[in-house]
C-alpha cells in the first residue's frame, strides 16, 4: 500500500480533476519517486475538503502542550468503547503509521479487558 497526500491550493486543483486524471497524476508522481513501481491494482482518493467529519484535514493537529492536556482523555476507554486513530497515537501522530499503532494499542486493550 502506498499513501500520498495533495495539500494546499494543489489539493483543490487535484479535487477538480476527473477521477481518471487524478489516478494518472498520482501514478505519474509516484513513478517519479519509485521508478520500478508496478501499475497499481487499486486506487482510492479521499476528498478531505468535502469529507463530512474532517472538513478538510486528514488529521487533527495539536499545538504545544495540547497532547499533554488532552492525550489521556483521548485514549481512556469508556466501558467497552476504545478509541483509536492517528490522533490517539503517542508516536507518528498525524500519520498512517500512528493510526496503525493506535489500532494495535486499542485491540490489545480490548483483548485484555
C-alpha angles and dihedrals in degrees: 000000000000120000126193138170134214112206142187122002090344089062091059091049091047092049090054092057122098113258093254091054091048090054093046092049093047094046091047092052093046090048090054089054095040109028094185093053112136122225108281118256090211138008129200132182126195114199098213093186091063097033107122100231107029099040095203110339126086091206138020112248119209127208126231112306095009096107091051090053100038106026098086091049092050094050102038111109118233104211106300092343110103125180126225135167138104090285090063096049121108090202130044091012112193094018135100089247089058091052091051092048093048090049090054090048093051092046091052090049091052093047091053095044 
